[in-house]
Every structure is written in structure tokens, then in C-alpha cells.
């Protein structure tokens, strides 16, 4: 979802270099230095306005979190939350999900979250979907061998595609939910902004948890 | 679904040894002899009353079909249809889906259909589900290496389970549909009795097509 520009976004980002890194280069293998504690690192690719990642970080002080987002305005909204919350286990990146291997070292990341990514429904845009094989290559390259990829979407076509794509890639499924919000197995789901709105109107949420 | 016994069932079966085989032993590798033509063999495990398999056989004269069913009354309903239709590419088996490797030789079967199998929702009954790994072992043992397994269900829990089970087994997904009856990719779906009723009341049908 493209957001309207905000004049406060860029100055806010520039004022908080301790909380946010812009297009991080030379940071590979060094992310733990930016956190209060050295603990497993979880990355959300495409954080939007950050409801999910800030609530996850608050609920899981035993893990470190990074919110990665391409849109300056969106990550500025996440930053605004973090300026208020000052979570010691949350860092932000303004950067491109297509460049993960430039940002992270092999095995540096333990978990990857993909939440309500753009479905890119047209066949000619398949390569832009965050579950296309070139992206799966990237997650694999930066993830610990025991790491887990968690993917949520409301988009039926993207979920069908992603089940086939991740299966064909050779990933191992841990869990599939075809109706996450009515799934007795799930007790600790944290919603994104979009998920909350969509689900409150009765829409189904799908989830796949898989590993390499 | 368990059907009420019918007094005509057993005599009908006994009267048509050319169309139906009861607990076939010694038939491994010889099924083609029972058909008018030697052509790829498709097996439905759990045929119920046979709407699906008889319509498939009528629509695809270029393939041979076998309806396998454990319940005598149910297979007798299929037989009643076949006595009327006399399809040269359809054979019936009254037998147990747990004994496939006793009935068929390796690579004898090209396609396996699982339609609206009993979901066995209790965890302690997992081993009875037709997509449990011991059943996947059996299909693999009798299937040609290019063979395809097509699985349809309306049961969300069984579909979630089967996606994980078949993925963990190492099967390769060709196609997933989370709403088969509204899927633009599918133009030739043939319904079972149950599917027709369930779907006409607005229920969702799931489909997975996979290979070994």
C-alpha cells in the first residue's frame, strides 16, 4: 500500500540514527552490536507502519527484531512508534527487500516474517512476489539453518502460489492455516494494521510456517 | 459415509465378475487385460457411489479407470451405474485402500484420485487419513514415476494436514486451489455426489495436485 508523503518523515529518520539505518552497507554480521542484548534476530520484510513488529518486539524481549521497509513514509511511522516505545530489541531499516544479502551475513537471521505482501497478481509480475524463488534464495542465504519463515496473507491467489513456490523450492512446511483467526492451534497471533481491518470485516487470513 | 445395506448389492456383484473384482490377489501387473484397450490407468481410492469415476471414464476414453471402494453397498451403486453404461475403460474393485501394494504392481498406476476422504479429525486417528505417510508410501509404490496424485476435499483441517504431510514426504506440488469451484484455472472439474451437494450450499472445495 502506497502512503501519502509526510514532511516530517525524512527529518525524523535523520534525527534517530541509533534506531534506524538507511540502506545499510558494511553492516553484515554486525547487527547484534546495535541491540542491548545478543539474542536471535527476527526480520520482517515489508513492515508497513509497524504494528506487527512493535507488538512482537514488546511481547518477545528474548528476541531481537528488525523492521525492513522500502517506503520512507511507512518506516517513518514505525520509527514514530519506536521513539515513543524505545524498545531495546527493535531496529529499523529503510531499504530494499531485494538486497537482503547486501545487508546481512549468512546465518545472521533466525526468523523471517512476510506479512500481507503485495500479491502482484499478474503473471508477468511473478518475480516481484516476495515468495518467488529469487527471494527464497535470499532468505535462505541470510538465515540460520534452524530458522523459520512465517508468511501471512489474506490473498488467496498469493497463498496458492506461495504454497507451490515454497514446496517446489524444497522448503519443509511446519504448519499451514487456512483460517488463522479461527484456528485453535494458534494462541499468540499478533496482527498487522491491514490484517486487523480485513479480518474484522470477516475476511480469511492464511498462514504458512516453513523452513529450509 | 456409511450407507444402509441393500439386499441387491451382493447378488449384483456376484453376477458381474467381468466388471468387478473382489479383494483382487494375483492381479498385480495384469489389470490392463481387463480393459478393451491398453492405456494409462487411473485409480480412485474410495469411490463412494461412483459419480466422479463414471463421469471421468465417460469423459476420458483415452484413459482406463478403476474405482476402488471398501464398502460393498457403495461399490454396488457404482456397479449399477456401470451395468447401465458399459464403459469399456472402467473396472471396479471391492477392496481396502490399505492393501494397494497387494493389488497393483510397481508403476502400474498413472494417476491416483482421493476425493472427500474421511477427515479422521482426532489426532489419534491420524494414521487412518488417506494422506498419512503410510498411504503416501503405497501410492508411490504402485505409481508410475510421472504419475500424479489429485486430492479434493471440503474439510479445512484435512487439507491443512495434507499440505503439510505431502510436503514433508517430499512430494512436489503442481497446483493448489483454495476454492476449486471459483478457480479460473480449472475448466474441467468433475464433481462427486458429496461435492455437488456441499458446493451447492456454498461450501469451499480445496484441491491439491502433486507428484512424487
Interface residues (C-beta under 8 A of the other chain):
Chain A: X156 X159 X160 X163 X164 X167 X168 X171 X172 X173 X174 X175 X176 X177 X178 X179 X206
Chain B: X156 X159 X160 X163 X164 X167 X168 X171 X172 X173 X174 X175 X176 X177 X178 X179 X206
